[in-house]
């Protein structure tokens, strides 16, 4: 016997849309770490022997640098 709540849970699980009230986008810049902050965190992780976290920080730095370069090339 199927449960009456099952379709509602399945529809929620399949939803890929999330609504967040973040306010003005400019206010997020204060919360976002700079590339220098990420590089310092990477060095700290490496010194602590946490190579997984260091690699994650390196990937974030690379992504930011590539995005900045693409924006500069488009201008």
Biotite code that builds the C-alpha atoms (Angstrom):
import biotite.structure as struc

atoms = struc.array([
    struc.Atom([0.000, 0.000, 0.000], chain_id="A", res_id=1, res_name="UNK", atom_name="CA", element="C"),
    struc.Atom([1.588, 3.300, -1.089], chain_id="A", res_id=2, res_name="UNK", atom_name="CA", element="C"),
    struc.Atom([1.963, 6.015, 1.489], chain_id="A", res_id=3, res_name="UNK", atom_name="CA", element="C"),
    struc.Atom([0.073, 9.258, 0.899], chain_id="A", res_id=4, res_name="UNK", atom_name="CA", element="C"),
    struc.Atom([3.114, 11.359, 1.909], chain_id="A", res_id=5, res_name="UNK", atom_name="CA", element="C"),
    struc.Atom([5.509, 9.695, -0.536], chain_id="A", res_id=6, res_name="UNK", atom_name="CA", element="C"),
    struc.Atom([4.741, 11.848, -3.623], chain_id="A", res_id=7, res_name="UNK", atom_name="CA", element="C"),
    struc.Atom([5.277, 15.067, -1.683], chain_id="A", res_id=8, res_name="UNK", atom_name="CA", element="C"),
    struc.Atom([8.653, 13.905, -0.377], chain_id="A", res_id=9, res_name="UNK", atom_name="CA", element="C"),
    struc.Atom([9.753, 12.751, -3.813], chain_id="A", res_id=10, res_name="UNK", atom_name="CA", element="C"),
    struc.Atom([8.775, 16.091, -5.355], chain_id="A", res_id=11, res_name="UNK", atom_name="CA", element="C"),
    struc.Atom([10.757, 17.946, -2.680], chain_id="A", res_id=12, res_name="UNK", atom_name="CA", element="C"),
    struc.Atom([13.777, 15.707, -3.175], chain_id="A", res_id=13, res_name="UNK", atom_name="CA", element="C"),
    struc.Atom([13.741, 16.312, -6.918], chain_id="A", res_id=14, res_name="UNK", atom_name="CA", element="C"),
    struc.Atom([13.518, 20.069, -6.576], chain_id="A", res_id=15, res_name="UNK", atom_name="CA", element="C"),
    struc.Atom([16.711, 21.737, -7.696], chain_id="A", res_id=16, res_name="UNK", atom_name="CA", element="C"),
    struc.Atom([15.580, 25.261, -6.924], chain_id="A", res_id=17, res_name="UNK", atom_name="CA", element="C"),
    struc.Atom([16.467, 26.932, -3.678], chain_id="A", res_id=18, res_name="UNK", atom_name="CA", element="C"),
    struc.Atom([15.270, 30.376, -2.716], chain_id="A", res_id=19, res_name="UNK", atom_name="CA", element="C"),
    struc.Atom([17.430, 32.464, -0.445], chain_id="A", res_id=20, res_name="UNK", atom_name="CA", element="C"),
    struc.Atom([16.847, 36.000, 0.709], chain_id="A", res_id=21, res_name="UNK", atom_name="CA", element="C"),
    struc.Atom([20.414, 37.272, 0.647], chain_id="A", res_id=22, res_name="UNK", atom_name="CA", element="C"),
    struc.Atom([19.713, 40.961, 0.348], chain_id="A", res_id=23, res_name="UNK", atom_name="CA", element="C"),
    struc.Atom([21.813, 43.195, -1.894], chain_id="A", res_id=24, res_name="UNK", atom_name="CA", element="C"),
    struc.Atom([24.651, 41.349, -3.602], chain_id="A", res_id=25, res_name="UNK", atom_name="CA", element="C"),
    struc.Atom([27.107, 44.005, -2.513], chain_id="A", res_id=26, res_name="UNK", atom_name="CA", element="C"),
    struc.Atom([26.733, 42.975, 1.098], chain_id="A", res_id=27, res_name="UNK", atom_name="CA", element="C"),
    struc.Atom([28.128, 39.523, 0.248], chain_id="A", res_id=28, res_name="UNK", atom_name="CA", element="C"),
    struc.Atom([31.540, 40.967, -0.645], chain_id="A", res_id=29, res_name="UNK", atom_name="CA", element="C"),
    struc.Atom([32.262, 41.526, 3.049], chain_id="A", res_id=30, res_name="UNK", atom_name="CA", element="C"),
    struc.Atom([31.680, 37.823, 3.762], chain_id="A", res_id=31, res_name="UNK", atom_name="CA", element="C"),
    struc.Atom([33.711, 36.503, 0.823], chain_id="A", res_id=32, res_name="UNK", atom_name="CA", element="C"),
    struc.Atom([37.371, 35.792, 1.612], chain_id="A", res_id=33, res_name="UNK", atom_name="CA", element="C"),
    struc.Atom([39.938, 37.461, -0.604], chain_id="A", res_id=34, res_name="UNK", atom_name="CA", element="C"),
    struc.Atom([42.367, 35.487, -2.748], chain_id="A", res_id=35, res_name="UNK", atom_name="CA", element="C"),
    struc.Atom([45.092, 36.404, -0.253], chain_id="A", res_id=36, res_name="UNK", atom_name="CA", element="C"),
    struc.Atom([42.950, 35.009, 2.588], chain_id="A", res_id=37, res_name="UNK", atom_name="CA", element="C"),
    struc.Atom([42.501, 31.763, 0.653], chain_id="A", res_id=38, res_name="UNK", atom_name="CA", element="C"),
    struc.Atom([46.219, 31.526, -0.065], chain_id="A", res_id=39, res_name="UNK", atom_name="CA", element="C"),
    struc.Atom([47.052, 32.037, 3.629], chain_id="A", res_id=40, res_name="UNK", atom_name="CA", element="C"),
    struc.Atom([44.503, 29.373, 4.572], chain_id="A", res_id=41, res_name="UNK", atom_name="CA", element="C"),
    struc.Atom([46.106, 27.012, 2.045], chain_id="A", res_id=42, res_name="UNK", atom_name="CA", element="C"),
    struc.Atom([49.555, 27.509, 3.553], chain_id="A", res_id=43, res_name="UNK", atom_name="CA", element="C"),
    struc.Atom([48.138, 26.979, 7.044], chain_id="A", res_id=44, res_name="UNK", atom_name="CA", element="C"),
    struc.Atom([46.448, 23.750, 5.913], chain_id="A", res_id=45, res_name="UNK", atom_name="CA", element="C"),
    struc.Atom([49.656, 22.529, 4.294], chain_id="A", res_id=46, res_name="UNK", atom_name="CA", element="C"),
    struc.Atom([51.647, 23.237, 7.462], chain_id="A", res_id=47, res_name="UNK", atom_name="CA", element="C"),
    struc.Atom([49.031, 21.330, 9.441], chain_id="A", res_id=48, res_name="UNK", atom_name="CA", element="C"),
    struc.Atom([49.399, 18.390, 7.050], chain_id="A", res_id=49, res_name="UNK", atom_name="CA", element="C"),
    struc.Atom([45.840, 18.686, 5.708], chain_id="A", res_id=50, res_name="UNK", atom_name="CA", element="C"),
    struc.Atom([46.533, 18.250, 2.000], chain_id="A", res_id=51, res_name="UNK", atom_name="CA", element="C"),
    struc.Atom([42.865, 17.740, 1.146], chain_id="A", res_id=52, res_name="UNK", atom_name="CA", element="C"),
    struc.Atom([41.906, 21.142, 2.550], chain_id="A", res_id=53, res_name="UNK", atom_name="CA", element="C"),
    struc.Atom([44.984, 22.734, 0.963], chain_id="A", res_id=54, res_name="UNK", atom_name="CA", element="C"),
    struc.Atom([43.951, 21.358, -2.420], chain_id="A", res_id=55, res_name="UNK", atom_name="CA", element="C"),
    struc.Atom([40.435, 22.740, -1.956], chain_id="A", res_id=56, res_name="UNK", atom_name="CA", element="C"),
    struc.Atom([41.804, 26.215, -1.207], chain_id="A", res_id=57, res_name="UNK", atom_name="CA", element="C"),
    struc.Atom([44.113, 25.979, -4.230], chain_id="A", res_id=58, res_name="UNK", atom_name="CA", element="C"),
    struc.Atom([41.155, 25.096, -6.447], chain_id="A", res_id=59, res_name="UNK", atom_name="CA", element="C"),
    struc.Atom([39.219, 28.110, -5.168], chain_id="A", res_id=60, res_name="UNK", atom_name="CA", element="C"),
    struc.Atom([42.153, 30.427, -5.834], chain_id="A", res_id=61, res_name="UNK", atom_name="CA", element="C"),
    struc.Atom([42.594, 29.042, -9.341], chain_id="A", res_id=62, res_name="UNK", atom_name="CA", element="C"),
    struc.Atom([38.881, 29.448, -10.068], chain_id="A", res_id=63, res_name="UNK", atom_name="CA", element="C"),
    struc.Atom([38.925, 33.072, -8.900], chain_id="A", res_id=64, res_name="UNK", atom_name="CA", element="C"),
    struc.Atom([42.050, 33.900, -10.916], chain_id="A", res_id=65, res_name="UNK", atom_name="CA", element="C"),
    struc.Atom([40.591, 32.326, -14.064], chain_id="A", res_id=66, res_name="UNK", atom_name="CA", element="C"),
    struc.Atom([37.311, 34.220, -13.595], chain_id="A", res_id=67, res_name="UNK", atom_name="CA", element="C"),
    struc.Atom([39.199, 37.495, -13.143], chain_id="A", res_id=68, res_name="UNK", atom_name="CA", element="C"),
    struc.Atom([41.300, 36.794, -16.230], chain_id="A", res_id=69, res_name="UNK", atom_name="CA", element="C"),
    struc.Atom([38.212, 35.965, -18.296], chain_id="A", res_id=70, res_name="UNK", atom_name="CA", element="C"),
    struc.Atom([36.557, 39.190, -17.134], chain_id="A", res_id=71, res_name="UNK", atom_name="CA", element="C"),
    struc.Atom([39.678, 41.177, -18.018], chain_id="A", res_id=72, res_name="UNK", atom_name="CA", element="C"),
    struc.Atom([39.879, 39.545, -21.444], chain_id="A", res_id=73, res_name="UNK", atom_name="CA", element="C"),
    struc.Atom([36.217, 40.301, -22.121], chain_id="A", res_id=74, res_name="UNK", atom_name="CA", element="C"),
    struc.Atom([36.650, 43.989, -21.264], chain_id="A", res_id=75, res_name="UNK", atom_name="CA", element="C"),
])
